Amino acid sequence: MNNSAIGIFDSGVGGTSIWREIEKLLPNENTIYLADSNNAPYGEKTSQQILDLSVKNTELLLEKGCKLIVVACNTATTNAISYLRETYAVPFIGIEPALKPAALQSKSKKVGVLATKGTLSSSLFHSTAKNHANGIRIIEQEGKGLVTLIEQGKITSDATKMLLEKYVKPMLEDGVDYLVLGCTHYPYLIPVLKEMLPEHVQIIDSGEAVARQTKAVLAENNLFTDSKSMGFHEFYTNADAAMLNHFIKDTKRSIRVEYLNF
Ligand code: DGL
């Protein structure tokens, strides 16, 4: 079991931003990544649809023998993780918008959150936001359209820049000094965002925290690999393998990227 892979899934290519952090922190672990790009964006779907897709992805990763599953998608985590934890025996790690560190560090006491409709409307997000709302104003913004553009590789396109400006401008006018990226696709937008944000505005995402939590849960469950060599990484997409490859081709690690009908 210990040398089995860590399973990771997302609605598409975005969760590769989380895979990078996991690989960096746990270089000997093998991973299997599912990009459900054929069903992206999850953020526009109903809670039940998001749950059904999360179950489908989980069962495929379990069939492939994964020892632990990282739900590398805020939308799937906020809508499905309790069900997944109750239903399957393996440990699950989820990802949620990093409201806590932003709320603790904000000087203006105003924090912007860019996330999908599915995340912002979930009860898990509401309760997290309430917990950190003490003296802090949280300004929520749905990133409608961004996931679709990122799935098409259009990260620096005019369409992407126009949407980002439209979403970020009102938050800046409100005086936010922290912008929380509440979707695993959005870290790929950081270079574009940095060009439009004043220097004092910090961007924060949950990637590193998820990797640290993955390490802690592997330790707790005695699930670390015994392998001393670098891990092997399988990536599957039910859409365009070339597009998924585009997002990870800079890695120096051993990877295989394939189309799979799931
Ligand atoms: N990467 C997903 C997230 O973190 C994107 C959701 C979507 O497909 O809309 O929320």
Residues whose N, C-alpha, C, O or C-beta is under 5 A from the ligand:
A	BS01	DGL	D10 S11 G14 A40 P41 Y42 G43 E44 A72 C73 N74 T75 T116 V147 G182 C183 T184 H185
